[in-house]
Amino acid sequence: MPYSFRNFRGAVWPLAMAALIFLASSRSHVAGPAIPGLDKVVHFSIYALLATLVCRLGRGRRGAVLSLLIVSVFGVTDEWHQSFVPGRRAEFADWVADTLGALVAIALYYGWEKYRRVLEHTVASREVAPARKLGPG
């Protein structure tokens, strides 16, 4: 069931992440150290997180492809949006980093069962272990 309440509720997180990305790219200057290439690592990481949040909504190969398409297109539109912000510019290399981050995250999510289980395991569902006594007595 692709349009379940779980998916609707789960869409809040990727939408919030996309909004944060949009807000950050609306700024003329983003604070950070002046380390060459670090911005590509940041792009890779942020879009990997966004892709993970998006791919949690779908299932199977179709969900993976759709997630990659959604995140990659969002990356292109974000770069285009930046081209209108004073002091910013669109960079093809940023979009490549966005898409590669998404691709790696989706491959991990769908290809590595243990990784997916850890991500899907909610804190609320964990059982609380009984407290152990410390020391004698």
N, CA, C and O atoms as a GROMACS GRO file, in nm:
protein
  548
    1MET      N    1   0.084  -0.118   0.000
    1MET     CA    2   0.000   0.000   0.000
    1MET      C    3   0.088   0.125   0.000
    1MET      O    4   0.136   0.166   0.106
    2PRO      N    5   0.110   0.184  -0.115
    2PRO     CA    6   0.203   0.297  -0.127
    2PRO      C    7   0.153   0.426  -0.063
    2PRO      O    8   0.234   0.514  -0.036
    3TYR      N    9   0.024   0.440  -0.039
    3TYR     CA   10  -0.028   0.565   0.016
    3TYR      C   11  -0.084   0.546   0.156
    3TYR      O   12  -0.191   0.597   0.188
    4SER      N   13  -0.012   0.473   0.240
    4SER     CA   14  -0.058   0.447   0.376
    4SER      C   15  -0.026   0.566   0.467
    4SER      O   16   0.054   0.653   0.433
    5PHE      N   17  -0.089   0.566   0.584
    5PHE     CA   18  -0.064   0.672   0.683
    5PHE      C   19   0.081   0.668   0.727
    5PHE      O   20   0.140   0.773   0.754
    6ARG      N   21   0.141   0.549   0.734
    6ARG     CA   22   0.281   0.537   0.773
    6ARG      C   23   0.368   0.616   0.677
    6ARG      O   24   0.459   0.688   0.719
    7ASN      N   25   0.340   0.603   0.546
    7ASN     CA   26   0.419   0.676   0.447
    7ASN      C   27   0.394   0.826   0.456
    7ASN      O   28   0.487   0.905   0.442
    8PHE      N   29   0.270   0.865   0.479
    8PHE     CA   30   0.239   1.007   0.492
    8PHE      C   31   0.312   1.067   0.612
    8PHE      O   32   0.373   1.173   0.602
    9ARG      N   33   0.306   0.998   0.724
    9ARG     CA   34   0.374   1.044   0.844
    9ARG      C   35   0.525   1.040   0.826
    9ARG      O   36   0.596   1.129   0.875
   10GLY      N   37   0.576   0.938   0.756
   10GLY     CA   38   0.718   0.925   0.732
   10GLY      C   39   0.772   1.030   0.637
   10GLY      O   40   0.892   1.058   0.636
   11ALA      N   41   0.685   1.089   0.555
   11ALA     CA   42   0.727   1.191   0.459
   11ALA      C   43   0.764   1.322   0.527
   11ALA      O   44   0.827   1.408   0.465
   12VAL      N   45   0.728   1.339   0.652
   12VAL     CA   46   0.760   1.462   0.724
   12VAL      C   47   0.911   1.482   0.731
   12VAL      O   48   0.959   1.593   0.711
   13TRP      N   49   0.986   1.376   0.758
   13TRP     CA   50   1.131   1.389   0.776
   13TRP      C   51   1.204   1.426   0.647
   13TRP      O   52   1.286   1.517   0.649
   14PRO      N   53   1.177   1.358   0.534
   14PRO     CA   54   1.246   1.402   0.413
   14PRO      C   55   1.204   1.542   0.369
   14PRO      O   56   1.286   1.616   0.314
   15LEU      N   57   1.078   1.578   0.392
   15LEU     CA   58   1.035   1.714   0.357
   15LEU      C   59   1.103   1.818   0.445
   15LEU      O   60   1.141   1.925   0.397
   16ALA      N   61   1.120   1.787   0.572
   16ALA     CA   62   1.190   1.879   0.663
   16ALA      C   63   1.336   1.893   0.622
   16ALA      O   64   1.391   2.003   0.625
   17MET      N   65   1.399   1.783   0.584
   17MET     CA   66   1.539   1.788   0.540
   17MET      C   67   1.552   1.869   0.412
   17MET      O   68   1.644   1.949   0.399
   18ALA      N   69   1.460   1.848   0.319
   18ALA     CA   70   1.461   1.925   0.194
   18ALA      C   71   1.442   2.074   0.222
   18ALA      O   72   1.505   2.157   0.157
   19ALA      N   73   1.357   2.107   0.317
   19ALA     CA   74   1.336   2.248   0.353
   19ALA      C   75   1.462   2.308   0.413
   19ALA      O   76   1.496   2.423   0.384
   20LEU      N   77   1.532   2.232   0.496
   20LEU     CA   78   1.658   2.281   0.554
   20LEU      C   79   1.763   2.304   0.446
   20LEU      O   80   1.837   2.403   0.450
   21ILE      N   81   1.771   2.213   0.350
   21ILE     CA   82   1.865   2.229   0.239
   21ILE      C   83   1.830   2.356   0.161
   21ILE      O   84   1.918   2.434   0.126
   22PHE      N   85   1.702   2.375   0.133
   22PHE     CA   86   1.657   2.492   0.059
   22PHE      C   87   1.691   2.621   0.134
   22PHE      O   88   1.739   2.718   0.075
   23LEU      N   89   1.667   2.622   0.265
   23LEU     CA   90   1.698   2.741   0.346
   23LEU      C   91   1.849   2.768   0.346
   23LEU      O   92   1.890   2.883   0.333
   24ALA      N   93   1.929   2.664   0.360
   24ALA     CA   94   2.075   2.683   0.362
   24ALA      C   95   2.124   2.736   0.228
   24ALA      O   96   2.213   2.821   0.223
   25SER      N   97   2.067   2.687   0.119
   25SER     CA   98   2.113   2.734  -0.012
   25SER      C   99   2.054   2.870  -0.048
   25SER      O  100   2.091   2.927  -0.151
   26SER      N  101   1.965   2.922   0.034
   26SER     CA  102   1.911   3.056   0.012
   26SER      C  103   2.000   3.164   0.072
   26SER      O  104   1.981   3.283   0.046
   27ARG      N  105   2.096   3.122   0.150
   27ARG     CA  106   2.186   3.218   0.216
   27ARG      C  107   2.301   3.254   0.122
   27ARG      O  108   2.350   3.170   0.047
   28SER      N  109   2.342   3.380   0.127
   28SER     CA  110   2.452   3.425   0.042
   28SER      C  111   2.584   3.363   0.084
   28SER      O  112   2.672   3.341   0.000
   29HIS      N  113   2.600   3.335   0.212
   29HIS     CA  114   2.724   3.277   0.261
   29HIS      C  115   2.689   3.170   0.364
   29HIS      O  116   2.612   3.196   0.457
   30VAL      N  117   2.745   3.053   0.348
   30VAL     CA  118   2.725   2.945   0.445
   30VAL      C  119   2.856   2.930   0.522
   30VAL      O  120   2.962   2.909   0.464
   31ALA      N  121   2.846   2.942   0.654
   31ALA     CA  122   2.966   2.935   0.739
   31ALA      C  123   3.029   2.797   0.733
   31ALA      O  124   2.959   2.696   0.726
   32GLY      N  125   3.158   2.794   0.735
   32GLY     CA  126   3.230   2.667   0.735
   32GLY      C  127   3.378   2.692   0.710
   32GLY      O  128   3.416   2.799   0.662
   33PRO      N  129   3.461   2.594   0.744
   33PRO     CA  130   3.605   2.612   0.723
   33PRO      C  131   3.638   2.615   0.574
   33PRO      O  132   3.569   2.553   0.492
   34ALA      N  133   3.741   2.686   0.540
   34ALA     CA  134   3.783   2.700   0.400
   34ALA      C  135   3.878   2.587   0.362
   34ALA      O  136   3.994   2.612   0.329
   35ILE      N  137   3.829   2.466   0.366
   35ILE     CA  138   3.908   2.349   0.329
   35ILE      C  139   3.865   2.308   0.188
   35ILE      O  140   3.747   2.280   0.166
   36PRO      N  141   3.958   2.305   0.094
   36PRO     CA  142   3.922   2.270  -0.044
   36PRO      C  143   3.856   2.132  -0.052
   36PRO      O  144   3.906   2.034   0.002
   37GLY      N  145   3.744   2.127  -0.120
   37GLY     CA  146   3.674   2.000  -0.140
   37GLY      C  147   3.580   1.962  -0.029
   37GLY      O  148   3.501   1.868  -0.045
   38LEU      N  149   3.585   2.031   0.085
   38LEU     CA  150   3.497   1.995   0.197
   38LEU      C  151   3.351   2.012   0.160
   38LEU      O  152   3.266   1.936   0.207
   39ASP      N  153   3.320   2.110   0.078
   39ASP     CA  154   3.180   2.132   0.040
   39ASP      C  155   3.124   2.011  -0.034
   39ASP      O  156   3.005   1.983  -0.025
   40LYS      N  157   3.208   1.940  -0.108
   40LYS     CA  158   3.161   1.819  -0.180
   40LYS      C  159   3.128   1.708  -0.081
   40LYS      O  160   3.032   1.633  -0.100
   41VAL      N  161   3.208   1.696   0.025
   41VAL     CA  162   3.181   1.597   0.129
   41VAL      C  163   3.050   1.630   0.200
   41VAL      O  164   2.972   1.541   0.230
   42VAL      N  165   3.027   1.758   0.224
   42VAL     CA  166   2.903   1.802   0.288
   42VAL      C  167   2.784   1.772   0.197
   42VAL      O  168   2.684   1.718   0.242
   43HIS      N  169   2.796   1.807   0.069
   43HIS     CA  170   2.689   1.775  -0.027
   43HIS      C  171   2.661   1.625  -0.028
   43HIS      O  172   2.545   1.583  -0.019
   44PHE      N  173   2.765   1.544  -0.039
   44PHE     CA  174   2.752   1.398  -0.041
   44PHE      C  175   2.676   1.350   0.083
   44PHE      O  176   2.582   1.271   0.071
   45SER      N  177   2.718   1.396   0.200
   45SER     CA  178   2.660   1.349   0.326
   45SER      C  179   2.515   1.392   0.344
   45SER      O  180   2.431   1.312   0.383
   46ILE      N  181   2.486   1.518   0.316
   46ILE     CA  182   2.350   1.568   0.335
   46ILE      C  183   2.252   1.501   0.240
   46ILE      O  184   2.141   1.465   0.279
   47TYR      N  185   2.294   1.483   0.115
   47TYR     CA  186   2.205   1.418   0.020
   47TYR      C  187   2.195   1.268   0.044
   47TYR      O  188   2.096   1.206   0.007
   48ALA      N  189   2.297   1.208   0.106
   48ALA     CA  190   2.287   1.068   0.148
   48ALA      C  191   2.180   1.054   0.256
   48ALA      O  192   2.101   0.961   0.253
   49LEU      N  193   2.179   1.147   0.351
   49LEU     CA  194   2.076   1.146   0.454
   49LEU      C  195   1.938   1.167   0.392
   49LEU      O  196   1.844   1.095   0.425
   50LEU      N  197   1.926   1.264   0.304
   50LEU     CA  198   1.797   1.289   0.238
   50LEU      C  199   1.751   1.164   0.163
   50LEU      O  200   1.634   1.128   0.170
   51ALA      N  201   1.841   1.099   0.091
   51ALA     CA  202   1.805   0.979   0.015
   51ALA      C  203   1.762   0.866   0.107
   51ALA      O  204   1.669   0.792   0.075
   52THR      N  205   1.828   0.852   0.220
   52THR     CA  206   1.789   0.749   0.316
   52THR      C  207   1.648   0.774   0.366
   52THR      O  208   1.568   0.682   0.378
   53LEU      N  209   1.618   0.900   0.396
   53LEU     CA  210   1.484   0.934   0.443
   53LEU      C  211   1.379   0.910   0.336
   53LEU      O  212   1.268   0.864   0.366
   54VAL      N  213   1.413   0.940   0.212
   54VAL     CA  214   1.319   0.920   0.102
   54VAL      C  215   1.300   0.771   0.074
   54VAL      O  216   1.187   0.725   0.057
   55CYS      N  217   1.408   0.695   0.069
   55CYS     CA  218   1.394   0.554   0.032
   55CYS      C  219   1.325   0.472   0.140
   55CYS      O  220   1.278   0.361   0.112
   56ARG      N  221   1.317   0.521   0.260
   56ARG     CA  222   1.242   0.451   0.365
   56ARG      C  223   1.093   0.450   0.337
   56ARG      O  224   1.019   0.372   0.397
   57LEU      N  225   1.048   0.536   0.246
   57LEU     CA  226   0.907   0.543   0.213
   57LEU      C  227   0.865   0.438   0.110
   57LEU      O  228   0.748   0.401   0.104
   58GLY      N  229   0.960   0.388   0.030
   58GLY     CA  230   0.928   0.294  -0.076
   58GLY      C  231   0.976   0.155  -0.045
   58GLY      O  232   1.027   0.127   0.063
   59ARG      N  233   0.958   0.067  -0.143
   59ARG     CA  234   1.003  -0.070  -0.126
   59ARG      C  235   1.059  -0.122  -0.257
   59ARG      O  236   1.012  -0.085  -0.364
   60GLY      N  237   1.157  -0.207  -0.247
   60GLY     CA  238   1.209  -0.278  -0.362
   60GLY      C  239   1.286  -0.191  -0.460
   60GLY      O  240   1.319  -0.076  -0.434
   61ARG      N  241   1.312  -0.252  -0.576
   61ARG     CA  242   1.391  -0.186  -0.680
   61ARG      C  243   1.323  -0.058  -0.729
   61ARG      O  244   1.389   0.042  -0.753
   62ARG      N  245   1.193  -0.063  -0.743
   62ARG     CA  246   1.119   0.055  -0.789
   62ARG      C  247   1.134   0.171  -0.690
   62ARG      O  248   1.151   0.286  -0.730
   63GLY      N  249   1.126   0.141  -0.561
   63GLY     CA  250   1.144   0.243  -0.459
   63GLY      C  251   1.283   0.302  -0.460
   63GLY      O  252   1.301   0.422  -0.439
   64ALA      N  253   1.383   0.216  -0.485
   64ALA     CA  254   1.522   0.263  -0.490
   64ALA      C  255   1.543   0.357  -0.608
   64ALA      O  256   1.604   0.463  -0.593
   65VAL      N  257   1.494   0.317  -0.725
   65VAL     CA  258   1.511   0.401  -0.844
   65VAL      C  259   1.435   0.532  -0.828
   65VAL      O  260   1.487   0.638  -0.862
   66LEU      N  261   1.314   0.524  -0.778
   66LEU     CA  262   1.234   0.646  -0.757
   66LEU      C  263   1.301   0.739  -0.656
   66LEU      O  264   1.302   0.860  -0.676
   67SER      N  265   1.357   0.684  -0.550
   67SER     CA  266   1.427   0.764  -0.449
   67SER      C  267   1.546   0.836  -0.510
   67SER      O  268   1.567   0.955  -0.486
   68LEU      N  269   1.625   0.763  -0.589
   68LEU     CA  270   1.741   0.824  -0.653
   68LEU      C  271   1.699   0.935  -0.748
   68LEU      O  272   1.760   1.042  -0.752
   69LEU      N  273   1.595   0.911  -0.823
   69LEU     CA  274   1.545   1.011  -0.917
   69LEU      C  275   1.496   1.136  -0.844
   69LEU      O  276   1.530   1.248  -0.883
   70ILE      N  277   1.419   1.117  -0.738
   70ILE     CA  278   1.366   1.230  -0.661
   70ILE      C  279   1.478   1.314  -0.602
   70ILE      O  280   1.477   1.437  -0.613
   71VAL      N  281   1.575   1.250  -0.539
   71VAL     CA  282   1.682   1.322  -0.472
   71VAL      C  283   1.775   1.388  -0.574
   71VAL      O  284   1.821   1.501  -0.551
   72SER      N  285   1.803   1.322  -0.683
   72SER     CA  286   1.890   1.380  -0.785
   72SER      C  287   1.823   1.502  -0.850
   72SER      O  288   1.889   1.604  -0.872
   73VAL      N  289   1.695   1.492  -0.879
   73VAL     CA  290   1.622   1.606  -0.937
   73VAL      C  291   1.616   1.721  -0.836
   73VAL      O  292   1.629   1.838  -0.873
   74PHE      N  293   1.596   1.688  -0.709
   74PHE     CA  294   1.597   1.793  -0.607
   74PHE      C  295   1.733   1.861  -0.602
   74PHE      O  296   1.741   1.983  -0.585
   75GLY      N  297   1.841   1.784  -0.618
   75GLY     CA  298   1.976   1.841  -0.620
   75GLY      C  299   1.994   1.938  -0.736
   75GLY      O  300   2.054   2.044  -0.720
   76VAL      N  301   1.942   1.901  -0.853
   76VAL     CA  302   1.950   1.991  -0.970
   76VAL      C  303   1.871   2.119  -0.944
   76VAL      O  304   1.920   2.229  -0.972
   77THR      N  305   1.751   2.105  -0.891
   77THR     CA  306   1.671   2.226  -0.865
   77THR      C  307   1.732   2.312  -0.757
   77THR      O  308   1.719   2.434  -0.761
   78ASP      N  309   1.799   2.250  -0.661
   78ASP     CA  310   1.865   2.327  -0.556
   78ASP      C  311   1.983   2.406  -0.614
   78ASP      O  312   2.004   2.522  -0.579
   79GLU      N  313   2.059   2.342  -0.701
   79GLU     CA  314   2.170   2.414  -0.767
   79GLU      C  315   2.116   2.529  -0.852
   79GLU      O  316   2.172   2.638  -0.852
   80TRP      N  317   2.009   2.505  -0.923
   80TRP     CA  318   1.946   2.611  -1.004
   80TRP      C  319   1.899   2.726  -0.914
   80TRP      O  320   1.919   2.843  -0.946
   81HIS      N  321   1.837   2.689  -0.801
   81HIS     CA  322   1.793   2.789  -0.703
   81HIS      C  323   1.911   2.873  -0.654
   81HIS      O  324   1.898   2.995  -0.640
   82GLN      N  325   2.024   2.810  -0.629
   82GLN     CA  326   2.142   2.882  -0.581
   82GLN      C  327   2.193   2.984  -0.683
   82GLN      O  328   2.253   3.084  -0.646
   83SER      N  329   2.169   2.957  -0.810
   83SER     CA  330   2.217   3.048  -0.913
   83SER      C  331   2.151   3.186  -0.905
   83SER      O  332   2.201   3.282  -0.963
   84PHE      N  333   2.039   3.196  -0.834
   84PHE     CA  334   1.969   3.323  -0.817
   84PHE      C  335   2.005   3.394  -0.686
   84PHE      O  336   1.963   3.507  -0.664
   85VAL      N  337   2.081   3.328  -0.601
   85VAL     CA  338   2.118   3.384  -0.471
   85VAL      C  339   2.247   3.463  -0.487
   85VAL      O  340   2.347   3.409  -0.534
   86PRO      N  341   2.247   3.592  -0.447
   86PRO     CA  342   2.369   3.673  -0.459
   86PRO      C  343   2.485   3.608  -0.383
   86PRO      O  344   2.470   3.566  -0.268
   87GLY      N  345   2.600   3.601  -0.448
   87GLY     CA  346   2.718   3.541  -0.387
   87GLY      C  347   2.726   3.390  -0.402
   87GLY      O  348   2.826   3.330  -0.361
   88ARG      N  349   2.626   3.328  -0.459
   88ARG     CA  350   2.627   3.182  -0.480
   88ARG      C  351   2.622   3.152  -0.629
   88ARG      O  352   2.588   3.239  -0.709
   89ARG      N  353   2.655   3.030  -0.664
   89ARG     CA  354   2.647   2.988  -0.803
   89ARG      C  355   2.616   2.839  -0.808
   89ARG      O  356   2.643   2.765  -0.714
   90ALA      N  357   2.561   2.799  -0.918
   90ALA     CA  358   2.533   2.656  -0.939
   90ALA      C  359   2.661   2.588  -0.984
   90ALA      O  360   2.735   2.641  -1.067
   91GLU      N  361   2.686   2.469  -0.930
   91GLU     CA  362   2.805   2.392  -0.969
   91GLU      C  363   2.765   2.251  -1.006
   91GLU      O  364   2.697   2.182  -0.930
   92PHE      N  365   2.807   2.209  -1.124
   92PHE     CA  366   2.781   2.074  -1.169
   92PHE      C  367   2.840   1.972  -1.071
   92PHE      O  368   2.778   1.870  -1.042
   93ALA      N  369   2.960   2.000  -1.019
   93ALA     CA  370   3.028   1.908  -0.926
   93ALA      C  371   2.948   1.890  -0.797
   93ALA      O  372   2.950   1.783  -0.737
   94ASP      N  373   2.877   1.995  -0.754
   94ASP     CA  374   2.792   1.982  -0.635
   94ASP      C  375   2.678   1.884  -0.662
   94ASP      O  376   2.645   1.801  -0.578
   95TRP      N  377   2.617   1.895  -0.781
   95TRP     CA  378   2.509   1.805  -0.816
   95TRP      C  379   2.560   1.661  -0.825
   95TRP      O  380   2.491   1.568  -0.784
   96VAL      N  381   2.680   1.642  -0.879
   96VAL     CA  382   2.738   1.508  -0.886
   96VAL      C  383   2.757   1.453  -0.745
   96VAL      O  384   2.726   1.336  -0.719
   97ALA      N  385   2.808   1.535  -0.653
   97ALA     CA  386   2.826   1.492  -0.514
   97ALA      C  387   2.691   1.458  -0.450
   97ALA      O  388   2.680   1.360  -0.376
   98ASP      N  389   2.589   1.539  -0.479
   98ASP     CA  390   2.454   1.513  -0.427
   98ASP      C  391   2.404   1.376  -0.474
   98ASP      O  392   2.357   1.295  -0.394
   99THR      N  393   2.416   1.352  -0.603
   99THR     CA  394   2.365   1.229  -0.662
   99THR      C  395   2.445   1.107  -0.618
   99THR      O  396   2.388   1.001  -0.593
  100LEU      N  397   2.577   1.121  -0.608
  100LEU     CA  398   2.659   1.008  -0.559
  100LEU      C  399   2.628   0.976  -0.414
  100LEU      O  400   2.622   0.858  -0.376
  101GLY      N  401   2.607   1.079  -0.332
  101GLY     CA  402   2.569   1.056  -0.193
  101GLY      C  403   2.438   0.980  -0.184
  101GLY      O  404   2.423   0.887  -0.106
  102ALA      N  405   2.342   1.021  -0.266
  102ALA     CA  406   2.213   0.953  -0.269
  102ALA      C  407   2.228   0.809  -0.316
  102ALA      O  408   2.169   0.717  -0.259
  103LEU      N  409   2.308   0.788  -0.420
  103LEU     CA  410   2.327   0.654  -0.476
  103LEU      C  411   2.390   0.560  -0.373
  103LEU      O  412   2.345   0.446  -0.358
  104VAL      N  413   2.492   0.606  -0.304
  104VAL     CA  414   2.558   0.522  -0.203
  104VAL      C  415   2.462   0.490  -0.088
  104VAL      O  416   2.455   0.376  -0.043
  105ALA      N  417   2.389   0.590  -0.041
  105ALA     CA  418   2.297   0.568   0.070
  105ALA      C  419   2.187   0.469   0.031
  105ALA      O  420   2.152   0.381   0.110
  106ILE      N  421   2.133   0.482  -0.088
  106ILE     CA  422   2.026   0.393  -0.133
  106ILE      C  423   2.081   0.252  -0.153
  106ILE      O  424   2.014   0.154  -0.119
  107ALA      N  425   2.201   0.240  -0.207
  107ALA     CA  426   2.262   0.108  -0.224
  107ALA      C  427   2.285   0.041  -0.089
  107ALA      O  428   2.261  -0.079  -0.074
  108LEU      N  429   2.330   0.118   0.009
  108LEU     CA  430   2.346   0.062   0.144
  108LEU      C  431   2.212   0.020   0.202
  108LEU      O  432   2.200  -0.088   0.260
  109TYR      N  433   2.113   0.105   0.188
  109TYR     CA  434   1.982   0.079   0.247
  109TYR      C  435   1.919  -0.047   0.188
  109TYR      O  436   1.869  -0.132   0.263
  110TYR      N  437   1.920  -0.060   0.059
  110TYR     CA  438   1.856  -0.174  -0.005
  110TYR      C  439   1.946  -0.296  -0.017
  110TYR      O  440   1.896  -0.407  -0.033
  111GLY      N  441   2.077  -0.278  -0.011
  111GLY     CA  442   2.168  -0.389  -0.031
  111GLY      C  443   2.225  -0.450   0.094
  111GLY      O  444   2.284  -0.558   0.089
  112TRP      N  445   2.208  -0.385   0.208
  112TRP     CA  446   2.269  -0.435   0.331
  112TRP      C  447   2.160  -0.448   0.436
  112TRP      O  448   2.117  -0.350   0.497
  113GLU      N  449   2.115  -0.570   0.456
  113GLU     CA  450   2.002  -0.599   0.545
  113GLU      C  451   2.024  -0.548   0.688
  113GLU      O  452   1.933  -0.490   0.747
  114LYS      N  453   2.143  -0.569   0.742
  114LYS     CA  454   2.169  -0.528   0.881
  114LYS      C  455   2.161  -0.376   0.896
  114LYS      O  456   2.108  -0.325   0.995
  115TYR      N  457   2.214  -0.304   0.798
  115TYR     CA  458   2.208  -0.158   0.799
  115TYR      C  459   2.062  -0.110   0.800
  115TYR      O  460   2.025  -0.021   0.876
  116ARG      N  461   1.981  -0.172   0.714
  116ARG     CA  462   1.840  -0.134   0.706
  116ARG      C  463   1.767  -0.165   0.836
  116ARG      O  464   1.686  -0.085   0.884
  117ARG      N  465   1.796  -0.281   0.895
  117ARG     CA  466   1.731  -0.318   1.021
  117ARG      C  467   1.764  -0.218   1.132
  117ARG      O  468   1.676  -0.182   1.210
  118VAL      N  469   1.889  -0.174   1.139
  118VAL     CA  470   1.929  -0.076   1.240
  118VAL      C  471   1.852   0.054   1.220
  118VAL      O  472   1.804   0.115   1.316
  119LEU      N  473   1.839   0.097   1.095
  119LEU     CA  474   1.767   0.222   1.068
  119LEU      C  475   1.619   0.210   1.097
  119LEU      O  476   1.557   0.308   1.141
  120GLU      N  477   1.560   0.094   1.075
  120GLU     CA  478   1.417   0.076   1.094
  120GLU      C  479   1.379   0.042   1.238
  120GLU      O  480   1.261   0.045   1.272
  121HIS      N  481   1.477   0.012   1.321
  121HIS     CA  482   1.451  -0.025   1.460
  121HIS      C  483   1.429   0.101   1.542
  121HIS      O  484   1.521   0.180   1.561
  122THR      N  485   1.308   0.119   1.590
  122THR     CA  486   1.279   0.241   1.666
  122THR      C  487   1.321   0.226   1.811
  122THR      O  488   1.324   0.115   1.865
  123VAL      N  489   1.352   0.335   1.873
  123VAL     CA  490   1.392   0.336   2.013
  123VAL      C  491   1.276   0.289   2.101
  123VAL      O  492   1.298   0.219   2.199
  124ALA      N  493   1.154   0.326   2.066
  124ALA     CA  494   1.036   0.291   2.145
  124ALA      C  495   1.012   0.141   2.148
  124ALA      O  496   0.951   0.091   2.243
  125SER      N  497   1.058   0.068   2.047
  125SER     CA  498   1.032  -0.076   2.043
  125SER      C  499   1.136  -0.158   2.117
  125SER      O  500   1.122  -0.280   2.129
  126ARG      N  501   1.239  -0.096   2.167
  126ARG     CA  502   1.343  -0.169   2.240
  126ARG      C  503   1.294  -0.204   2.380
  126ARG      O  504   1.230  -0.124   2.448
  127GLU      N  505   1.327  -0.324   2.421
  127GLU     CA  506   1.293  -0.365   2.557
  127GLU      C  507   1.397  -0.309   2.653
  127GLU      O  508   1.516  -0.302   2.622
  128VAL      N  509   1.351  -0.270   2.770
  128VAL     CA  510   1.442  -0.220   2.872
  128VAL      C  511   1.494  -0.338   2.953
  128VAL      O  512   1.416  -0.414   3.010
  129ALA      N  513   1.625  -0.351   2.959
  129ALA     CA  514   1.686  -0.460   3.036
  129ALA      C  515   1.674  -0.430   3.184
  129ALA      O  516   1.684  -0.314   3.225
  130PRO      N  517   1.653  -0.533   3.266
  130PRO     CA  518   1.644  -0.508   3.410
  130PRO      C  519   1.777  -0.453   3.462
  130PRO      O  520   1.883  -0.491   3.413
  131ALA      N  521   1.770  -0.366   3.560
  131ALA     CA  522   1.890  -0.307   3.617
  131ALA      C  523   1.970  -0.414   3.692
  131ALA      O  524   1.915  -0.501   3.759
  132ARG      N  525   2.102  -0.404   3.677
  132ARG     CA  526   2.188  -0.499   3.749
  132ARG      C  527   2.245  -0.428   3.871
  132ARG      O  528   2.270  -0.307   3.870
  133LYS      N  529   2.264  -0.504   3.974
  133LYS     CA  530   2.324  -0.450   4.095
  133LYS      C  531   2.471  -0.424   4.073
  133LYS      O  532   2.539  -0.501   4.004
  134LEU      N  533   2.519  -0.319   4.129
  134LEU     CA  534   2.661  -0.290   4.126
  134LEU      C  535   2.720  -0.321   4.261
  134LEU      O  536   2.668  -0.278   4.364
  135GLY      N  537   2.828  -0.395   4.261
  135GLY     CA  538   2.896  -0.424   4.386
  135GLY      C  539   2.831  -0.538   4.462
  135GLY      O  540   2.735  -0.599   4.414
  136PRO      N  541   2.884  -0.568   4.581
  136PRO     CA  542   2.830  -0.680   4.660
  136PRO      C  543   2.695  -0.646   4.721
  136PRO      O  544   2.664  -0.531   4.752
  137GLY      N  545   2.616  -0.751   4.736
  137GLY     CA  546   2.496  -0.741   4.812
  137GLY      C  547   2.377  -0.702   4.751
  137GLY      O  548   2.274  -0.694   4.817
   0.00000   0.00000   0.00000
